Amino acid sequence: MNPTPSLTAPGTGTEDPAPVTVPDAERPSGGRTTAEGLLSLVQRQGVLAVLLLVVVVASFAYPSFATLDNARGVLVQASFLAVVALGMTLVIITGGIDLSVGSVFALGGVLAAWASQWGLIPALLVPLLVCGAIGTLNGLLIARAGMAPFIVTLASLLGARGLLLAVTDEGATTYLVPKDSAFAGLGQGSVGGFGHPVFIALALLGLGGLVLQRTSFGQTLFAVGGSGDAATLMGLPVARAKVTVYLLSGLLAGFAGALNAARLSSGVTIIGTGMELDAIAAVVIGGTLLAGGAGSVSGTLWGVLLLAVIQNLINQIGSLNSSYQSVVSGGFLILVVVAQRYVSRSRRTL
């Protein structure tokens, strides 16, 4: 179970005192523990129930939705956003935000396609180095210089997109991935009919979940998001944790872009626009608090899949265009944020 976060009341600028985490075995028995557990479960896994309900209804309404081929397509399309959203989850848990991931995703794809002419290793190493550097710069400016995450990552969004345009001659040059290369096989290969990106995304999400829940680093992230001042007084490496999560966010966004370039066999320059908003929506819909201090990788996975299923349903309907996905996603986001505030207030009154 995630440590109980210390939330900032909207508009007050004040924080609750840092909470003391009591192991479940040491908590007194009774209705209070049961109620807290139920509210925590709703916060973390409520999106899974919504996802299952949507899948069941869609399967009856549209027979083509419940086919194996359609499921494979949905999972492959969701895998790239899932990798980006994993990094966003870590950032938001610390109470930050990263608006640069969409541009970094596109830049990573272009750099990977450009470097793929020299083989698999350069195709992966070049985007990771550049995108990791962007993430590290974000983290240093936020953690060490005390700048606002919104402003820093907004500047990185513009900078990464500008670098992409410089590399591609204002978008006039599209770098192609050699079709017979190992790098192309990384994105286009499959196991059991499911593309490699699906398994790569699941592996990264599984590793991220273990780090978040089973390591001291993960618990530090929850503490930083709950109350940065309290975490500092406890002797936790707050600045280092923040730099690390922004570094990981940049690396994961760049890697997802490289994987997408391998899938498409080219470095597409016009992708990634608005992807940062999709990633934030998936993370928040998955139960991670925007205020920081609480969240889970599994919830992010369900949020990503819910958005992917909604997009697929829009395609199944046929009479609706993709812009309706933004309308539906925004509606889900508003509902989840309202529900989060209600759950948070209920848990504090118990």
N, C-alpha and C positions, 0 to 999 in steps of 0.2 A: 504493500500500500504506500502511496506517495506520502511524504511528510505533509502535515497540515500547513497550508500556506498562510503567510501574513499578508492580508490584502489591504490595498489603499482605497479608502472610501472615495468615490468619485466626487471631485469638486472640493474636497477638504484639504488634500495635500498632506494628511497625517496618516500614520501607519499604526496598526495594532502592535502591541508588544510581541517580540519574537516568541513563537510557541515552543512548548516543550513536548517532544515526541515521546509518547509512552508506548512501549511494546504492547501488542494486543493481549498477550498473556497476563500483563500487569494491570490492564484496565478493569475497573469494576464491572461486574455483570449487571444487566438490566436493560431497560428500554433505551437509555441514552446511547449505549454502544450499538445497539441494533439500529437505531434511527440514523446515527452517524454513518454506519456501514452502508445502509440503504442509499443515503444521499450521495455518498462517495461513489457507489456503484453506478448510480444514475448519471453522475457527472462524467465518469470515465468511460462507461460502456453503453450509455443510452443510445448513442449513434449506431451501435451494432444492431439494436432492435429495429431502428428505423431502416437501416440498410436491408435487413432481412425482409421486412414488411414490403419495401419497394420492390425487391427482387421477386417475391412471391406474387404480388399483384401484377407486375410486368410480365411474368411468365405466363399467367393466365390470359392477359390482355393481348399479348403479342407472341404467338408461338415461336417466331424466329428468334426471339430474345433468349429463350431457354436452350439454344443449341450450343454444342461444344465449340464450334467455330467462332460464334459470337463471343463466348466467354474468353476464348484465347485472345481475340482482338481487344476486348475491354481491358484485360490484364496487361497486355503489352503497352497499350496507350497509357495506362495508369502508372506503369512502372517508373517512367521518367519523372513524373510529378512526385511520386512516392519518395524517390531519392532526394529530390530538392526539399520536400516537406520534412524529411528526417532532420536535415540541418536546421530548418526553420523551427522545428519543435525544440531543439536544444537551446536556440537563441531565445525563444519566447518564454521558456521555463525560467530563464535568468532575468526575465523582465525586459528584454530587449526586443528589437525588431530588425529585420534585414530586407530592405526594399531593393537590393541590388541583384537578387538571385536570378531574376528573369534575364537581365542583360548579361550576367555572368554565364548563365546557361547557354545563351546564344554565342557568346564569345568562345566558350569552351568547345562548342561544336565546330566553329570556324577554324580554330587553332588545331583541333584534332584532325580535321580533314586536310589542312595544309601540311601537317607533319606526317600524315599517314603514308606519304610517298617514300619515307625512310623506314617504315615498318611499324609494328605494333607498339613497341616500347616508346618511341618518340611520340606516337599519336596519343598515348596516354600521359606521358610525362610532361609534355609542353603545356597542355591545358591545365594540368594539376599545379604546375609551378606558377603559372601566371594567375590563375584564379585563386590559388592558395595565398599568393602575395596580396591580392585585393582583399581577401578576407582578413588577413593578418593586419593590414593597414586599417581596415574598419575597426578591428578589435583594439588596436593600440590607441587610435583616436578617441574611442569611446571609453576604454578602461583607464588609460593613462592620462589623456588630456581632458577627460570629463565632458566630452562633447555629447550632444543628444544623438541617440541611435538613428532617429528619423532623418536628421539633417545629414549625418555622415553617410548613411547608406543610400540616401537619395542622390548625393553627390557621386557615389560609386556607381549607381545606376547609370547616370549620365556619362561618367568617365568610361565605364566598360563598353557602353554602346558606341561611344566615340572611337575607342580603340578598335572595336570591331569594324567600323566604317573605314578607319585608316588602313587596316590590314586588307580589306576587300576593295579598295579604291572606290569608296562611297557606295559600296554594294554592287559595283559593276562586275566584280570577279567572284565566281563561285568555285570553290575548290572541291574537287571530286575525290572520293575514296576509291582506290583500286579495287575492282570487284573480286579479284581472287586473293586479296590480302587477308591475313589473319585478323586484322582489325575489323574488316567488313564481316567476317564470320562471327566476331564477338557480338555484333548487333543483330545479325540476320540468321544466325544458327538457331536451332531449337532442340529441345529434348522432350520427347513424348508429345510433340505438336505445340508445346509452349515455348515461346521465344526465350533466348538467353537473358534478355533484360528482366524478365519476370523473376528468374531465379537469383540474379544478381541483386535486384531490389529487395527480395525477401531475405537474402543473406545479410545485406547491410542493415535492414530493419531489425532483424534478429540480434545482430551484434550491437546495434544502438540500444535496443531494449535491455540487453544484459548489462551494458555499461551504465545505463541510466538507473537501473534498479539494483544492481549487485556490486557496485564499486563505490569507493569513497568519492571519486570524482563526480559520479551521478548525484550522490547525496549533497555534495557541495553546490551543484547547480540548483537543486531545490532550495537549499538554504539561502543562496544568493538571491533567488527570485522572491523568496518569502520576506526577507529583510536583509538588504545589503549591509546596513550598519551593524545589525546583530551578527551577521556572518563575519564581519571584520573583527568585532570584539571577541568572537570565538577563536580567532586566529586562523580563519580559513583564507586560502589564497584567492580572494575575490577578483582582483585584476587579472590574474593569470587564467582563472576560469572563464572570464568574459572574452579575453583574447582567444582562448582555445575554441570556444563555441563559434565565434565569427570565422576563425580559420577553417573549422570543420564545415561551416555553412558554405564558404567559398569553394572548398575542395569538392564537396558533394554536388554543388550546382555545376561546377566545371566538369566533373565526371559524368553527370547526367547528360550534359550537352554533348560530350564526346561519344557517349553511348548512343545518343540520338543520331549523331552524324554517321556513326557506323551503321545504324539501322536504315538511314535514308541514302547512304552512299554519297553524301555531300554535306558541305557546311552551309546550311541555309541561313541567310542573313536576316530574314524577317520574322523569325520565330522568337519566342520568349517574351513578347510584349504582353504584359498583364499576368505573367506566370507567377510573379511574386504575390499577387492578390489571390490567385488560386491556391498557392501554398499556404498563405495565412488563413484563408477560409477553411481549408482542409484540416489544418492544425486546430483551429478554434472549434470547428464543428466536432472534431474528435475529442473535445473535452479539456484541452489545455487552456488554462486561464491566461487571458491577455495581460493581466496584472503580474503574472509570473508566480512561481512557487508550486505549481501543480500541473501535471500532465502525464501523458504516457505515449509511447511509440505505437502501441496497439491501437489506441484511439485515433492517432493520426492515420494509420493504415485504413481504418474503417471510414474515416472522413474522405480520404483520397478515393476509395472505391465508391463511396456514395456519389461523389461528384462525377466520377467516370460513368457510373450507371445512369445518372441523370442525362449526361451528354448522349449516351447510347440510346436512351429512350426517346430523346428528341429526334435523333436520326431515324428511329423506328417509326415515329409518327409521320415523318416525311413532310407534313404541311407546315412545320415550324422550322425556323432557321436557328443557327447556333447561338444567336444573341439571347434567346430565351434561357439558355443555360445560366447566363449571368443573373437574370432575373430570379430564377429558382435558387441559385447558389446564394444570392443576397438575402432572399427570404429565409433560407435555412440559417444563414449566419446571424440574422437579427433574432430569430427564435432561440438559437443556442445561447447567444450572449444574454438575452433576457432570462433564460433558464439558469444560466450560470450565476447571475446575480441573485436570483431567488434561492438557489441551492446554497450559495455562500452565506447569505443572511440566515438561512434556516440552520446551517451548521454552527454558526456563531451564537445562536440563541439557545442551542441545546445545552 
